[in-house]
Amino acid sequence: MKDNKTSLTKKIAGISRVGAQLFSKKGYMETSLADIAVAMKLSKGGIYHYFPSKTELLSFIIHSSMDQVLKDLKEELGKIESPQEKIKRLIVRHVELYIQHMYEARTLLNETPNLSPTSFKKIVVKQREYYQIAASVLSDYLGASASKDEIKAISFTLFGMCNWIYSWYDPKGPIAPEQLSQIVFDLFINGVSGFKKRHSSKTRG
């Protein structure tokens, strides 16, 4: 029984990976379950055993990716005390997502609007949770020097730095993933530190 469950899990994971790859390369609307079945060497009817519709496959890819990101991030941040180190870990995890799980990341970024209304509402809740984690980390670092609106702007600036890495970064190129994470962290933390310093000076003045 356990072997059957393991086999099923592996098959679902395989279909999910191939689905994400095709969705990210061809686009969700241009990809059919039949295309994914061919890539997986399954019969067209066989793939419906695992995913009755393309929408359900898209939902599985996006929600499982987001769930894993949230789980890992909360576990890792819970082990760190320094606000600055938490920012670094947040950046490292964000960059790792777009490098190690490039196809899932592209699907998450580009194809979320194609979810069913119910599934879309659920992913929005998870995205808000991710934002709240980032905003909380940045708020701890900046303290009273930043307003709620400024924290929001800074959070989305950070997301903007990370979200499109997949569109230009080559993991086989001269810059290693660890170097890229450090570059993003250095640029971001130096900018945020400057913001903190300026606003602290205004407060004292």
ROTIFI-47825 format. One line per field, with one value per atom (N, C-alpha, C): residue number from 1; residue in three letters; atom name; x, y, z. Coordinates in Angstrom, 1 decimal, m for minus. Atoms other than C-alpha are relative to their C-alpha. Layout:
BEGIN
seq = NUM	...
type = ALA	...
atom = CA	...
px = X	...
py = Y	...
pz = Z	...
# end
This chain:
BEGIN
seq = 1	1	1	2	2	2	3	3	3	4	4	4	5	5	5	6	6	6	7	7	7	8	8	8	9	9	9	10	10	10	11	11	11	12	12	12	13	13	13	14	14	14	15	15	15	16	16	16	17	17	17	18	18	18	19	19	19	20	20	20	21	21	21	22	22	22	23	23	23	24	24	24	25	25	25	26	26	26	27	27	27	28	28	28	29	29	29	30	30	30	31	31	31	32	32	32	33	33	33	34	34	34	35	35	35	36	36	36	37	37	37	38	38	38	39	39	39	40	40	40	41	41	41	42	42	42	43	43	43	44	44	44	45	45	45	46	46	46	47	47	47	48	48	48	49	49	49	50	50	50	51	51	51	52	52	52	53	53	53	54	54	54	55	55	55	56	56	56	57	57	57	58	58	58	59	59	59	60	60	60	61	61	61	62	62	62	63	63	63	64	64	64	65	65	65	66	66	66	67	67	67	68	68	68	69	69	69	70	70	70	71	71	71	72	72	72	73	73	73	74	74	74	75	75	75	76	76	76	77	77	77	78	78	78	79	79	79	80	80	80	81	81	81	82	82	82	83	83	83	84	84	84	85	85	85	86	86	86	87	87	87	88	88	88	89	89	89	90	90	90	91	91	91	92	92	92	93	93	93	94	94	94	95	95	95	96	96	96	97	97	97	98	98	98	99	99	99	100	100	100	101	101	101	102	102	102	103	103	103	104	104	104	105	105	105	106	106	106	107	107	107	108	108	108	109	109	109	110	110	110	111	111	111	112	112	112	113	113	113	114	114	114	115	115	115	116	116	116	117	117	117	118	118	118	119	119	119	120	120	120	121	121	121	122	122	122	123	123	123	124	124	124	125	125	125	126	126	126	127	127	127	128	128	128	129	129	129	130	130	130	131	131	131	132	132	132	133	133	133	134	134	134	135	135	135	136	136	136	137	137	137	138	138	138	139	139	139	140	140	140	141	141	141	142	142	142	143	143	143	144	144	144	145	145	145	146	146	146	147	147	147	148	148	148	149	149	149	150	150	150	151	151	151	152	152	152	153	153	153	154	154	154	155	155	155	156	156	156	157	157	157	158	158	158	159	159	159	160	160	160	161	161	161	162	162	162	163	163	163	164	164	164	165	165	165	166	166	166	167	167	167	168	168	168	169	169	169	170	170	170	171	171	171	172	172	172	173	173	173	174	174	174	175	175	175	176	176	176	177	177	177	178	178	178	179	179	179	180	180	180	181	181	181	182	182	182	183	183	183	184	184	184	185	185	185	186	186	186	187	187	187	188	188	188	189	189	189	190	190	190	191	191	191	192	192	192	193	193	193	194	194	194	195	195	195	196	196	196	197	197	197	198	198	198	199	199	199	200	200	200	201	201	201	202	202	202	203	203	203	204	204	204	205	205	205
type = MET	MET	MET	LYS	LYS	LYS	ASP	ASP	ASP	ASN	ASN	ASN	LYS	LYS	LYS	THR	THR	THR	SER	SER	SER	LEU	LEU	LEU	THR	THR	THR	LYS	LYS	LYS	LYS	LYS	LYS	ILE	ILE	ILE	ALA	ALA	ALA	GLY	GLY	GLY	ILE	ILE	ILE	SER	SER	SER	ARG	ARG	ARG	VAL	VAL	VAL	GLY	GLY	GLY	ALA	ALA	ALA	GLN	GLN	GLN	LEU	LEU	LEU	PHE	PHE	PHE	SER	SER	SER	LYS	LYS	LYS	LYS	LYS	LYS	GLY	GLY	GLY	TYR	TYR	TYR	MET	MET	MET	GLU	GLU	GLU	THR	THR	THR	SER	SER	SER	LEU	LEU	LEU	ALA	ALA	ALA	ASP	ASP	ASP	ILE	ILE	ILE	ALA	ALA	ALA	VAL	VAL	VAL	ALA	ALA	ALA	MET	MET	MET	LYS	LYS	LYS	LEU	LEU	LEU	SER	SER	SER	LYS	LYS	LYS	GLY	GLY	GLY	GLY	GLY	GLY	ILE	ILE	ILE	TYR	TYR	TYR	HIS	HIS	HIS	TYR	TYR	TYR	PHE	PHE	PHE	PRO	PRO	PRO	SER	SER	SER	LYS	LYS	LYS	THR	THR	THR	GLU	GLU	GLU	LEU	LEU	LEU	LEU	LEU	LEU	SER	SER	SER	PHE	PHE	PHE	ILE	ILE	ILE	ILE	ILE	ILE	HIS	HIS	HIS	SER	SER	SER	SER	SER	SER	MET	MET	MET	ASP	ASP	ASP	GLN	GLN	GLN	VAL	VAL	VAL	LEU	LEU	LEU	LYS	LYS	LYS	ASP	ASP	ASP	LEU	LEU	LEU	LYS	LYS	LYS	GLU	GLU	GLU	GLU	GLU	GLU	LEU	LEU	LEU	GLY	GLY	GLY	LYS	LYS	LYS	ILE	ILE	ILE	GLU	GLU	GLU	SER	SER	SER	PRO	PRO	PRO	GLN	GLN	GLN	GLU	GLU	GLU	LYS	LYS	LYS	ILE	ILE	ILE	LYS	LYS	LYS	ARG	ARG	ARG	LEU	LEU	LEU	ILE	ILE	ILE	VAL	VAL	VAL	ARG	ARG	ARG	HIS	HIS	HIS	VAL	VAL	VAL	GLU	GLU	GLU	LEU	LEU	LEU	TYR	TYR	TYR	ILE	ILE	ILE	GLN	GLN	GLN	HIS	HIS	HIS	MET	MET	MET	TYR	TYR	TYR	GLU	GLU	GLU	ALA	ALA	ALA	ARG	ARG	ARG	THR	THR	THR	LEU	LEU	LEU	LEU	LEU	LEU	ASN	ASN	ASN	GLU	GLU	GLU	THR	THR	THR	PRO	PRO	PRO	ASN	ASN	ASN	LEU	LEU	LEU	SER	SER	SER	PRO	PRO	PRO	THR	THR	THR	SER	SER	SER	PHE	PHE	PHE	LYS	LYS	LYS	LYS	LYS	LYS	ILE	ILE	ILE	VAL	VAL	VAL	VAL	VAL	VAL	LYS	LYS	LYS	GLN	GLN	GLN	ARG	ARG	ARG	GLU	GLU	GLU	TYR	TYR	TYR	TYR	TYR	TYR	GLN	GLN	GLN	ILE	ILE	ILE	ALA	ALA	ALA	ALA	ALA	ALA	SER	SER	SER	VAL	VAL	VAL	LEU	LEU	LEU	SER	SER	SER	ASP	ASP	ASP	TYR	TYR	TYR	LEU	LEU	LEU	GLY	GLY	GLY	ALA	ALA	ALA	SER	SER	SER	ALA	ALA	ALA	SER	SER	SER	LYS	LYS	LYS	ASP	ASP	ASP	GLU	GLU	GLU	ILE	ILE	ILE	LYS	LYS	LYS	ALA	ALA	ALA	ILE	ILE	ILE	SER	SER	SER	PHE	PHE	PHE	THR	THR	THR	LEU	LEU	LEU	PHE	PHE	PHE	GLY	GLY	GLY	MET	MET	MET	CYS	CYS	CYS	ASN	ASN	ASN	TRP	TRP	TRP	ILE	ILE	ILE	TYR	TYR	TYR	SER	SER	SER	TRP	TRP	TRP	TYR	TYR	TYR	ASP	ASP	ASP	PRO	PRO	PRO	LYS	LYS	LYS	GLY	GLY	GLY	PRO	PRO	PRO	ILE	ILE	ILE	ALA	ALA	ALA	PRO	PRO	PRO	GLU	GLU	GLU	GLN	GLN	GLN	LEU	LEU	LEU	SER	SER	SER	GLN	GLN	GLN	ILE	ILE	ILE	VAL	VAL	VAL	PHE	PHE	PHE	ASP	ASP	ASP	LEU	LEU	LEU	PHE	PHE	PHE	ILE	ILE	ILE	ASN	ASN	ASN	GLY	GLY	GLY	VAL	VAL	VAL	SER	SER	SER	GLY	GLY	GLY	PHE	PHE	PHE	LYS	LYS	LYS	LYS	LYS	LYS	ARG	ARG	ARG	HIS	HIS	HIS	SER	SER	SER	SER	SER	SER	LYS	LYS	LYS	THR	THR	THR	ARG	ARG	ARG	GLY	GLY	GLY
atom = N	CA	C	N	CA	C	N	CA	C	N	CA	C	N	CA	C	N	CA	C	N	CA	C	N	CA	C	N	CA	C	N	CA	C	N	CA	C	N	CA	C	N	CA	C	N	CA	C	N	CA	C	N	CA	C	N	CA	C	N	CA	C	N	CA	C	N	CA	C	N	CA	C	N	CA	C	N	CA	C	N	CA	C	N	CA	C	N	CA	C	N	CA	C	N	CA	C	N	CA	C	N	CA	C	N	CA	C	N	CA	C	N	CA	C	N	CA	C	N	CA	C	N	CA	C	N	CA	C	N	CA	C	N	CA	C	N	CA	C	N	CA	C	N	CA	C	N	CA	C	N	CA	C	N	CA	C	N	CA	C	N	CA	C	N	CA	C	N	CA	C	N	CA	C	N	CA	C	N	CA	C	N	CA	C	N	CA	C	N	CA	C	N	CA	C	N	CA	C	N	CA	C	N	CA	C	N	CA	C	N	CA	C	N	CA	C	N	CA	C	N	CA	C	N	CA	C	N	CA	C	N	CA	C	N	CA	C	N	CA	C	N	CA	C	N	CA	C	N	CA	C	N	CA	C	N	CA	C	N	CA	C	N	CA	C	N	CA	C	N	CA	C	N	CA	C	N	CA	C	N	CA	C	N	CA	C	N	CA	C	N	CA	C	N	CA	C	N	CA	C	N	CA	C	N	CA	C	N	CA	C	N	CA	C	N	CA	C	N	CA	C	N	CA	C	N	CA	C	N	CA	C	N	CA	C	N	CA	C	N	CA	C	N	CA	C	N	CA	C	N	CA	C	N	CA	C	N	CA	C	N	CA	C	N	CA	C	N	CA	C	N	CA	C	N	CA	C	N	CA	C	N	CA	C	N	CA	C	N	CA	C	N	CA	C	N	CA	C	N	CA	C	N	CA	C	N	CA	C	N	CA	C	N	CA	C	N	CA	C	N	CA	C	N	CA	C	N	CA	C	N	CA	C	N	CA	C	N	CA	C	N	CA	C	N	CA	C	N	CA	C	N	CA	C	N	CA	C	N	CA	C	N	CA	C	N	CA	C	N	CA	C	N	CA	C	N	CA	C	N	CA	C	N	CA	C	N	CA	C	N	CA	C	N	CA	C	N	CA	C	N	CA	C	N	CA	C	N	CA	C	N	CA	C	N	CA	C	N	CA	C	N	CA	C	N	CA	C	N	CA	C	N	CA	C	N	CA	C	N	CA	C	N	CA	C	N	CA	C	N	CA	C	N	CA	C	N	CA	C	N	CA	C	N	CA	C	N	CA	C	N	CA	C	N	CA	C	N	CA	C	N	CA	C	N	CA	C	N	CA	C	N	CA	C	N	CA	C	N	CA	C	N	CA	C	N	CA	C	N	CA	C	N	CA	C	N	CA	C	N	CA	C	N	CA	C	N	CA	C	N	CA	C	N	CA	C	N	CA	C	N	CA	C	N	CA	C	N	CA	C	N	CA	C	N	CA	C	N	CA	C	N	CA	C	N	CA	C	N	CA	C	N	CA	C	N	CA	C	N	CA	C	N	CA	C	N	CA	C	N	CA	C	N	CA	C	N	CA	C	N	CA	C	N	CA	C	N	CA	C	N	CA	C	N	CA	C
px = 0.8	0.0	0.9	m0.9	2.8	0.7	m0.7	4.6	m0.9	1.0	1.4	m0.1	0.1	1.1	1.2	m1.3	4.8	0.0	0.0	4.4	m1.0	0.9	1.3	0.5	m0.5	3.0	1.1	m1.1	6.0	m0.6	0.6	3.7	m0.6	0.6	1.8	1.0	m1.1	5.0	0.6	m0.5	6.3	m0.8	1.0	3.2	0.0	m0.1	3.4	1.2	m1.2	7.0	m0.1	0.2	6.3	m1.0	1.1	3.1	0.6	m0.6	5.0	1.0	m1.0	7.7	m0.7	0.7	5.3	m0.9	0.7	3.1	0.9	m0.9	6.1	0.7	m0.6	7.5	m1.0	0.9	4.4	m1.2	1.1	1.9	m1.2	1.1	m1.1	m1.0	1.0	m3.6	0.4	m0.4	m1.5	0.4	m0.4	m0.7	m1.3	1.2	m3.2	0.5	m0.3	m3.3	0.6	m0.6	m2.6	1.5	m1.4	0.7	0.8	m0.6	1.6	0.1	0.0	0.6	1.0	m1.1	2.9	1.3	m1.3	5.8	0.2	m0.1	5.1	m0.1	0.2	4.6	m1.2	1.3	1.1	m1.0	1.1	m2.0	m0.9	0.8	m4.4	m1.0	0.9	m6.9	0.7	m0.8	m4.1	0.2	m0.3	m3.4	m1.2	1.2	m7.0	m0.2	0.1	m6.6	0.6	m0.7	m4.3	m0.6	0.5	m5.7	m1.2	1.2	m9.3	m0.1	0.0	m8.7	1.3	m1.2	m5.9	0.0	0.1	m7.2	0.4	m0.4	m6.8	1.5	m1.5	m3.2	0.6	m0.6	m2.5	m0.1	0.3	m4.1	1.0	m1.0	m1.9	1.4	m1.4	1.3	0.2	m0.2	0.7	m0.2	0.2	m0.7	1.1	m1.1	1.9	1.3	m1.2	4.7	m0.1	0.2	3.3	0.0	0.0	2.7	1.4	m1.3	6.2	0.9	m0.8	7.7	m0.4	0.5	5.6	0.5	m0.5	6.5	1.4	m1.4	10.2	0.4	m0.4	10.4	m0.3	0.4	8.5	0.9	m0.9	10.7	1.4	m1.3	13.9	0.1	0.0	13.0	m0.2	0.2	11.9	1.3	m1.3	15.5	1.0	m0.9	17.0	m0.5	0.4	17.0	0.3	m0.4	18.8	m1.0	0.8	16.4	0.7	m0.7	19.1	0.3	m0.2	19.9	m1.4	1.3	16.1	m0.2	0.2	16.1	0.9	m0.9	19.1	m0.6	0.6	17.3	m1.2	1.1	14.2	0.4	m0.5	16.2	0.5	m0.6	18.1	m1.1	1.1	14.9	m0.7	0.7	13.3	0.8	m0.8	16.2	0.1	m0.1	16.5	m1.3	1.3	12.8	0.1	0.0	13.4	1.1	m1.1	16.6	m0.3	0.1	15.9	m1.4	1.3	12.2	m0.5	0.3	12.2	m1.3	1.2	9.3	m1.2	1.1	7.0	m0.1	0.1	8.0	m0.6	0.6	7.2	m1.5	1.4	3.9	m0.8	0.6	3.1	m0.1	0.0	4.0	m1.0	0.7	2.4	m1.4	1.2	m0.5	m1.1	0.9	m2.2	m1.4	1.3	m5.0	m0.9	0.7	m6.0	m0.6	0.6	m7.0	m1.5	1.4	m10.6	m0.2	0.2	m12.2	0.2	m0.2	m12.2	1.5	m1.4	m8.6	0.8	m0.6	m7.6	m0.1	0.2	m9.1	1.0	m0.9	m7.1	1.4	m1.4	m3.8	0.3	m0.1	m4.4	0.3	m0.1	m4.7	1.5	m1.4	m1.3	1.0	m0.9	0.3	0.1	0.1	m0.9	0.8	m0.8	0.6	1.5	m1.4	3.9	0.4	m0.3	3.8	0.1	0.0	3.0	1.2	m1.3	6.0	1.1	m1.1	8.3	m0.2	0.2	6.7	0.3	m0.4	7.1	1.5	m1.5	10.8	0.5	m0.5	11.4	m0.4	0.4	9.4	0.8	m0.9	11.5	1.4	m1.3	14.6	0.0	0.1	13.4	m0.5	0.6	11.6	m0.9	1.0	9.8	0.4	m0.4	11.7	m0.8	0.8	9.2	m1.5	1.5	5.4	m0.5	0.6	3.1	0.0	0.0	2.8	1.5	m1.4	6.6	0.5	m0.3	7.0	m0.5	0.6	4.6	0.8	m0.8	6.6	1.3	m1.3	9.9	m0.1	0.2	8.5	m0.2	0.2	7.3	1.2	m1.2	10.5	0.9	m0.8	12.3	m0.5	0.5	9.9	0.3	m0.3	10.5	1.5	m1.4	14.3	0.1	m0.1	13.7	m0.8	1.0	10.7	0.3	m0.2	12.1	1.4	m1.4	15.5	m0.1	0.1	14.3	0.1	0.1	13.9	1.4	m1.3	17.6	1.2	m1.1	19.7	0.3	m0.5	21.7	0.8	m0.7	22.6	1.3	m1.3	25.4	1.0	m0.9	26.9	1.0	m1.1	29.7	m0.4	0.5	27.6	m0.8	0.6	26.8	m1.3	1.2	23.3	0.3	m0.4	25.0	0.5	m0.5	26.7	m1.1	1.1	23.5	m0.8	0.7	21.7	0.7	m0.8	24.6	m0.1	0.1	24.4	m1.3	1.3	20.7	m0.1	0.0	21.1	0.8	m0.8	23.9	m0.6	0.7	22.0	m1.2	1.3	18.8	0.3	m0.2	20.2	0.7	m0.7	22.5	m1.0	1.0	19.5	m0.9	0.9	17.2	0.7	m0.8	20.0	0.0	0.0	20.2	m1.3	1.3	16.5	m0.2	0.1	16.6	0.8	m0.9	19.5	m0.6	0.6	17.8	m1.3	1.2	14.5	0.2	m0.4	16.1	0.5	m0.5	17.9	m1.2	1.1	14.6	m0.8	0.7	13.0	0.7	m0.7	15.8	0.0	0.0	15.7	m1.3
py = m1.2	0.0	1.3	m1.2	2.4	0.2	m0.1	1.6	0.6	m0.6	2.4	1.5	m1.4	5.7	0.8	m0.7	6.6	0.1	0.0	5.7	1.0	m1.0	7.9	1.4	m1.3	10.8	0.4	m0.3	10.5	0.3	m0.2	10.3	1.4	m1.3	13.4	1.1	m1.0	15.3	0.1	0.0	14.3	0.8	m0.7	15.5	1.5	m1.4	18.7	0.7	m0.6	19.4	0.2	m0.1	18.7	1.1	m1.0	20.8	1.4	m1.3	23.7	0.4	m0.2	23.4	0.5	m0.4	23.5	1.3	m1.3	26.2	1.2	m1.1	28.4	0.3	m0.2	27.8	0.4	m0.2	27.7	0.9	m0.7	29.4	m0.9	0.9	27.9	m0.2	0.1	28.7	m0.8	0.7	27.2	m1.5	1.4	23.9	m0.8	0.9	21.0	m1.1	1.1	18.1	m1.1	1.0	16.0	0.2	m0.3	17.8	m0.5	0.5	17.0	m1.5	1.5	13.4	m0.5	0.4	13.1	0.1	m0.3	14.6	m1.0	0.9	12.2	m1.5	1.3	9.2	m0.7	0.5	8.7	0.1	m0.2	8.1	1.2	m1.2	11.0	m0.3	0.4	9.1	m0.2	0.2	8.2	1.2	m1.2	11.7	0.5	m0.4	12.3	m0.7	0.8	9.7	0.8	m0.8	12.1	1.4	m1.4	15.5	0.0	0.0	15.6	1.2	m1.1	19.0	0.8	m0.8	21.4	1.0	m1.0	23.9	m0.6	0.7	21.4	m0.2	0.1	20.8	1.3	m1.3	24.5	0.4	m0.3	24.9	m0.8	0.9	22.0	0.6	m0.5	23.5	1.3	m1.3	27.0	m0.1	0.1	26.0	m0.8	0.8	23.3	0.8	m0.8	25.7	1.1	m1.0	28.5	m0.6	0.6	26.2	m0.4	0.4	24.9	1.2	m1.2	28.4	0.6	m0.5	29.5	m0.8	1.0	26.4	0.2	m0.1	26.6	1.4	m1.4	30.4	0.2	m0.2	30.3	m0.8	0.8	27.5	0.6	m0.6	29.2	1.3	m1.3	32.6	m0.2	0.3	31.1	m0.3	0.4	30.0	1.2	m1.1	33.5	1.2	m1.1	36.4	1.4	m1.3	39.2	0.4	m0.5	41.3	0.1	m0.1	41.9	m1.4	1.3	38.2	m0.6	0.5	37.5	0.6	m0.6	39.9	m0.8	0.8	38.0	m1.3	1.3	34.7	0.1	m0.2	36.1	0.1	m0.2	37.2	m1.3	1.3	33.9	m1.0	0.9	31.9	0.4	m0.5	34.1	m0.3	0.2	33.9	m1.5	1.5	30.1	m0.5	0.4	29.7	0.2	m0.3	31.3	m0.6	0.7	29.4	m1.5	1.4	26.0	m0.6	0.4	25.9	1.0	m1.1	28.2	m0.1	0.2	26.7	0.2	m0.2	26.6	1.5	m1.4	30.2	0.8	m0.7	31.4	m0.3	0.3	29.6	0.8	m0.8	31.2	1.4	m1.4	34.6	0.4	m0.4	34.5	m0.6	0.8	32.0	0.0	m0.1	32.8	0.5	m0.5	34.8	m1.1	1.1	31.5	m1.0	0.9	29.8	0.2	m0.2	29.2	1.1	m1.1	32.0	m0.5	0.5	29.8	m0.2	0.2	28.8	1.3	m1.3	32.3	0.7	m0.6	33.6	m0.6	0.7	31.0	0.4	m0.4	31.9	1.4	m1.4	35.6	0.0	0.1	34.7	m0.4	0.4	32.9	1.0	m1.1	35.7	1.1	m1.0	38.1	m0.4	0.5	35.9	0.1	m0.1	35.9	1.5	m1.4	39.7	0.4	m0.4	40.0	m0.5	0.5	37.9	0.9	m0.9	40.1	1.4	m1.3	43.3	0.0	0.1	42.1	0.0	0.0	41.3	1.4	m1.3	44.7	1.0	m0.9	46.5	m0.2	0.3	44.8	0.7	m0.6	46.0	1.6	m1.5	49.6	0.7	m0.6	50.1	1.2	m1.1	53.4	1.0	m0.9	55.0	m0.1	0.2	53.7	m0.1	0.1	54.1	m1.3	1.2	51.3	0.0	m0.2	52.7	m0.1	0.2	52.9	m1.4	1.4	49.4	m0.8	0.6	48.3	0.3	m0.4	50.2	m0.7	0.6	48.8	m1.5	1.5	45.2	m0.3	0.3	45.4	0.4	m0.3	47.0	m1.2	1.2	43.9	m1.1	1.0	41.6	0.3	m0.3	43.5	m0.3	0.3	43.0	m1.5	1.5	39.2	m0.7	0.7	38.3	m0.3	0.2	38.6	m0.5	0.6	37.0	m1.2	1.2	33.9	0.5	m0.4	36.1	0.3	m0.3	36.9	m0.8	0.7	34.8	m1.3	1.3	31.8	m0.7	0.7	29.4	m0.6	0.6	28.0	1.1	m1.1	31.5	0.3	m0.3	33.2	0.4	m0.3	34.3	m1.1	1.1	31.5	0.5	m0.4	31.5	0.7	m0.7	32.4	1.4	m1.3	35.3	1.0	m0.8	36.6	0.4	m0.4	36.4	1.0	m0.9	38.3	1.4	m1.3	41.0	0.7	m0.6	41.5	0.4	m0.4	41.6	1.2	m1.2	44.1	1.3	m1.2	46.4	0.4	m0.3	46.1	0.6	m0.4	46.4	1.3	m1.3	49.3	1.1	m1.0	51.2	0.2	m0.1	50.4	0.6	m0.6	51.3	1.5	m1.5	54.7	0.6	m0.5	55.1	0.1	0.0	54.2	1.1	m1.1	56.6	1.4	m1.3	59.5	0.3	m0.2	59.0	0.1	m0.1	58.5	1.4	m1.3	61.8	1.0	m0.9	63.5	0.0	0.2	62.0	0.7	m0.7	63.3	1.5	m1.5	66.7	0.6
pz = 0.0	0.0	0.0	m0.1	0.9	m1.3	1.3	m2.4	m1.0	0.9	m4.3	0.2	m0.3	m2.5	m0.5	0.4	m3.2	m1.5	1.5	m6.9	m0.5	0.4	m7.1	0.2	m0.3	m5.4	m1.0	1.0	m7.8	m1.4	1.3	m10.8	m0.1	m0.1	m9.7	m0.1	0.0	m9.0	m1.4	1.4	m12.5	m0.9	0.8	m14.2	0.3	m0.4	m12.2	m0.6	0.5	m13.2	m1.5	1.5	m16.9	m0.4	0.3	m16.8	0.2	m0.2	m15.3	m1.1	1.1	m17.9	m1.3	1.3	m20.8	0.2	m0.3	m19.2	m0.1	0.0	m18.8	m1.3	1.3	m22.2	m1.1	1.1	m24.4	0.5	m0.5	m22.1	0.4	m0.4	m20.3	m1.0	0.9	m22.9	m1.3	1.2	m25.7	0.3	m0.3	m23.8	0.4	m0.3	m23.6	0.9	m0.8	m21.3	m0.9	1.0	m24.4	m0.2	0.1	m24.8	1.2	m1.3	m21.2	0.0	0.1	m21.7	m0.9	0.9	m24.7	0.6	m0.6	m22.8	1.1	m1.1	m19.9	m0.5	0.5	m22.2	0.6	m0.5	m20.9	m1.1	1.0	m22.9	0.4	m0.3	m23.1	1.1	m1.1	m21.0	1.3	m1.2	m18.5	0.8	m0.8	m17.5	0.7	m0.7	m16.6	1.3	m1.3	m13.9	1.1	m1.0	m12.1	0.1	0.1	m13.2	m1.0	0.9	m14.5	m1.0	0.9	m16.1	0.1	0.1	m17.1	1.1	m1.1	m14.6	1.3	m1.2	m11.8	0.1	0.0	m12.8	0.3	m0.2	m12.9	1.5	m1.5	m9.4	0.8	m0.8	m8.1	0.0	0.2	m9.5	0.8	m0.6	m8.2	1.6	m1.5	m4.7	0.7	m0.6	m4.0	0.1	0.0	m5.0	1.1	m1.0	m2.8	1.4	m1.3	0.1	0.5	m0.3	0.0	0.4	m0.3	m0.1	1.4	m1.3	2.9	1.1	m1.0	4.9	0.3	m0.2	4.3	0.6	m0.4	4.8	1.5	m1.4	8.1	0.9	m0.8	9.4	0.1	0.0	8.4	0.8	m0.7	9.7	1.5	m1.4	13.0	0.7	m0.6	13.6	0.1	0.1	13.0	0.9	m0.9	15.5	m0.6	0.6	13.6	m1.1	1.0	11.5	m1.4	1.3	8.9	m0.6	0.5	8.6	m0.5	0.5	8.2	m1.4	1.4	5.2	m0.9	0.9	3.8	m0.3	0.3	4.2	m0.9	0.8	2.7	m1.5	1.4	m0.4	m0.5	0.5	m0.6	m0.4	0.3	m0.5	m1.3	1.2	m3.1	m1.3	1.2	m5.5	m0.3	0.2	m4.9	m0.7	0.6	m5.9	m1.5	1.4	m9.2	m0.8	0.7	m10.0	0.1	m0.2	m8.6	m0.5	0.4	m9.5	m1.0	0.9	m12.5	m0.7	0.8	m14.4	0.9	m1.0	m11.3	0.3	m0.3	m10.5	m1.2	1.1	m14.0	m0.1	0.0	m13.8	1.0	m1.1	m10.5	m0.3	0.3	m11.7	m1.2	1.3	m15.2	m0.2	0.4	m15.1	1.1	m1.1	m11.7	m0.5	0.4	m13.5	m0.7	0.7	m15.3	0.9	m1.0	m12.1	0.1	m0.2	m11.3	1.0	m0.9	m9.3	1.5	m1.4	m6.1	0.3	m0.2	m6.5	0.0	0.1	m7.4	1.4	m1.3	m4.1	1.0	m1.0	m2.2	m0.2	0.2	m3.8	0.4	m0.5	m3.1	1.5	m1.5	0.6	0.3	m0.2	0.4	m0.4	0.4	m1.5	1.0	m1.1	1.2	1.2	m1.1	3.8	m0.2	0.4	2.0	0.1	m0.1	1.8	1.5	m1.4	5.5	0.7	m0.5	6.3	m0.3	0.4	4.3	0.6	m0.6	5.6	1.5	m1.4	9.2	0.2	m0.1	8.6	m0.2	0.3	7.1	1.1	m1.1	9.8	1.2	m1.2	12.5	m0.2	0.3	10.7	0.0	0.1	10.1	1.2	m1.2	13.3	m0.3	0.1	13.7	m1.1	1.0	10.8	m1.3	1.2	8.2	0.4	m0.2	8.0	m0.7	0.6	7.0	m1.6	1.5	3.4	m0.5	0.4	3.2	0.0	m0.1	4.4	m1.2	1.2	1.6	m1.3	1.2	m1.0	0.0	m0.1	0.2	m0.3	0.2	0.3	m1.5	1.4	m3.3	m0.9	0.7	m4.4	0.1	m0.2	m3.0	m0.9	0.8	m4.8	m1.5	1.3	m8.0	m0.4	0.3	m7.7	m0.2	0.0	m7.3	m1.1	0.8	m9.4	m1.4	1.4	m12.8	m0.3	0.1	m12.2	m1.1	0.9	m14.2	m1.5	1.4	m17.3	m0.6	0.5	m17.6	0.6	m0.7	m15.2	m0.6	0.5	m16.5	1.1	m1.1	m13.6	m0.5	0.5	m15.9	m0.3	0.4	m16.4	1.1	m0.9	m14.5	1.4	m1.4	m11.5	0.6	m0.7	m9.1	0.7	m0.7	m7.4	1.3	m1.3	m4.0	m0.2	0.3	m5.6	m0.4	0.4	m7.1	1.2	m1.3	m3.7	0.7	m0.7	m2.2	m0.6	0.7	m4.9	0.3	m0.3	m4.4	1.4	m1.4	m0.7	0.3	m0.2	m0.8	m0.5	0.6	m3.1	0.8	m0.7	m1.2	1.4	m1.4	2.4	0.1	0.0	1.5	m0.3	0.3	0.0	1.2	m1.1	2.9	1.2	m1.1	5.4	m0.2	0.3	3.7	0.3	m0.3	4.0	1.5	m1.5	7.7	0.6	m0.6	8.4	m0.3	0.3	6.6	0.8	m0.7	8.3	1.5	m1.4	11.7	0.3	m0.1	11.2	0.1	0.0	10.4	1.4	m1.3	13.6	1.1	m1.1	15.8	m0.2	0.2	14.1	0.4
# end
